[in-house]
Amino acid sequence: MMKNIRFKYKKFMKNYKLDVDKAIDETFTVQEDKIIRLVQKIKNVKKNKRKVIIFGNGGSAATASHFSVDLTKNANIRSINFNEADLITCLANDYGHDNWVKKAIEFYIDKKDLVILISTSGNSRNVINAAKFLKKKNYSFFSFTGMKKTNLLNQISNSNNNIWVNNMSYNQIEIVHHLILLLIIDILIGKSVYKA
């Protein structure tokens, strides 16, 4: 019986890796120029002495935190994210969960800042409302999505300022988003092996 379970797990792992590899290869092949474009946008943030603001929900919030810390500490580019429970619950309580990201942006954004919005489905209402606000106010933003290409965030974003992962698995999409964002850190630093 143990042999059958091991075989089942190994088969699952092999197929999972194949799916992730396919998503990575396709995203990099089709959207390589967009990744480079985002690198340039972040370089402009540094040049203009501004900051990157990044948001996500759930696992994407963890990705946002990781990217923000590394961008600030390792790439020496100021970045903030808003994953503090007191801030989220305060803004969600006072303005509604669907508007807390938008309100955080209103409170903290400065001209020439760059906002990065991550939504695996592309349909997270709080991220959609933030994108609509940013577009209306003509602020610079970049989005990361997955699932259906017709998702709302993809539709709101400028076609040059979004990365879409052609995959239906939340975790696999998040893996690709995380990989691209951390790759960008290393591109900005100019190497992938360095003292942390």
C-alpha positions in Angstrom: 0.0 0.0 0.0 2.8 2.4 0.9 4.4 1.7 -2.5 1.1 2.8 -4.2 0.9 6.0 -2.2 4.5 6.8 -3.0 3.8 6.3 -6.7 0.7 8.4 -6.5 2.6 11.3 -4.8 5.5 11.1 -7.2 3.2 11.2 -10.1 1.4 14.2 -8.6 4.7 16.0 -8.0 6.0 15.3 -11.5 2.8 16.7 -13.1 2.8 19.7 -10.8 6.3 20.5 -11.7 5.5 20.2 -15.4 2.5 22.6 -15.0 4.7 25.1 -13.2 7.5 24.8 -15.7 5.0 25.4 -18.5 3.5 28.5 -16.8 7.0 29.9 -16.2 8.2 29.2 -19.8 5.1 30.7 -21.4 5.0 33.7 -19.1 8.7 34.5 -19.7 8.5 33.9 -23.5 5.4 35.9 -24.1 5.9 38.7 -21.6 9.6 39.1 -21.3 9.3 42.7 -22.5 6.8 43.5 -19.8 9.2 42.2 -17.1 11.9 44.5 -18.6 9.4 47.4 -18.7 8.6 46.9 -15.0 12.4 46.9 -14.2 12.7 50.2 -16.0 9.7 51.6 -14.1 11.2 50.7 -10.8 14.5 52.2 -11.8 12.7 55.4 -12.6 11.1 55.3 -9.1 14.6 55.3 -7.6 15.8 58.0 -10.0 12.9 60.2 -9.0 13.4 59.4 -5.3 10.0 58.0 -5.0 8.7 54.6 -3.7 7.0 51.4 -4.8 3.7 50.5 -3.1 2.7 46.8 -3.5 -0.6 45.0 -2.5 -1.9 41.5 -2.6 -4.5 39.4 -0.7 -3.7 36.1 1.1 -0.6 34.4 -0.4 -0.1 37.4 -2.7 0.1 39.6 0.4 3.0 37.4 1.6 4.6 37.8 -1.9 4.1 41.6 -1.6 5.8 41.7 1.7 8.8 39.6 0.6 9.2 41.8 -2.6 8.9 45.0 -0.6 11.5 44.1 2.0 14.0 42.9 -0.6 13.5 45.9 -2.8 14.2 48.2 0.1 17.0 46.3 1.8 18.8 44.6 -1.0 18.1 46.8 -4.1 18.1 50.1 -2.1 14.8 51.2 -3.5 12.1 52.4 -1.1 9.0 50.2 -1.0 6.1 49.7 1.3 3.2 47.3 1.6 0.3 47.3 4.0 -0.1 44.0 5.7 -0.5 45.3 9.3 -3.7 43.9 10.8 -4.4 47.2 12.6 -4.2 49.2 9.4 -6.2 46.7 7.3 -9.0 46.3 9.9 -9.2 50.0 10.6 -9.5 50.9 6.9 -11.8 47.9 6.2 -14.0 48.8 9.2 -14.3 52.5 8.2 -14.5 52.3 4.4 -15.4 48.7 3.7 -13.2 45.7 2.8 -13.7 46.5 -0.9 -12.2 50.0 -0.4 -9.4 49.5 2.1 -6.6 49.2 -0.6 -7.9 52.3 -2.4 -8.0 54.3 0.9 -4.4 53.1 1.9 -3.2 54.3 -1.5 -5.0 57.7 -1.1 -3.3 58.2 2.3 0.2 57.1 1.2 0.8 57.7 -2.5 3.0 60.5 -3.8 3.4 61.8 -7.4 5.7 59.5 -9.4 5.3 56.5 -7.1 4.6 53.2 -8.6 1.9 50.8 -7.4 2.0 47.1 -8.0 -1.3 45.2 -7.6 -1.3 41.4 -7.3 -4.5 39.4 -7.7 -4.3 35.8 -8.7 -7.9 35.7 -10.1 -7.7 39.3 -11.3 -11.1 39.8 -9.7 -10.4 40.8 -6.1 -12.8 43.6 -5.5 -10.5 45.6 -3.2 -7.7 45.5 -5.8 -10.1 46.3 -8.7 -11.3 49.4 -6.8 -7.7 50.5 -6.2 -6.9 50.0 -9.9 -9.9 52.1 -11.0 -8.8 54.9 -8.6 -5.2 54.8 -9.9 -6.4 54.9 -13.5 -8.8 57.8 -12.8 -6.1 59.8 -11.1 -3.5 58.9 -13.7 -1.1 57.2 -11.2 1.4 54.7 -12.5 0.5 51.1 -11.7 1.4 47.6 -12.8 -0.6 44.4 -12.2 0.0 40.7 -11.8 -2.9 38.3 -12.5 -3.7 34.8 -13.6 -6.7 32.5 -14.4 -8.8 34.0 -17.2 -7.2 36.6 -19.4 -10.5 38.5 -19.4 -10.2 39.1 -15.6 -11.2 42.6 -14.5 -7.8 43.7 -13.4 -6.3 42.7 -16.7 -9.0 44.7 -18.5 -8.4 47.9 -16.4 -4.6 47.7 -16.6 -2.7 49.1 -19.6 -1.8 46.2 -21.8 1.9 47.0 -21.4 1.7 47.2 -17.6 0.3 43.8 -16.7 1.7 40.3 -16.4 -0.9 37.5 -16.8 -0.1 33.9 -16.0 -2.0 31.4 -18.2 -2.9 28.9 -15.5 -5.9 28.1 -13.3 -4.1 27.0 -10.1 -3.9 29.6 -7.4 -0.6 28.2 -6.0 1.0 27.8 -9.3 0.1 31.4 -10.4 1.5 32.7 -7.1 4.7 30.7 -7.6 5.2 32.4 -11.0 4.4 35.9 -9.6 6.8 35.4 -6.8 9.5 34.2 -9.1 9.2 37.2 -11.4 9.2 39.7 -8.6 12.3 38.2 -7.0 14.0 37.9 -10.4 13.4 41.7 -10.7 15.2 42.3 -7.4 18.2 40.4 -8.7 18.1 42.1 -12.1 18.2 45.5 -10.2 21.1 44.3 -8.0 22.8 42.9 -11.1 23.5 39.4 -9.6 21.7 36.5 -8.0 24.3 35.6 -5.4 25.1 38.2 -2.8 25.3 38.7 0.9 21.8 39.1 2.4 
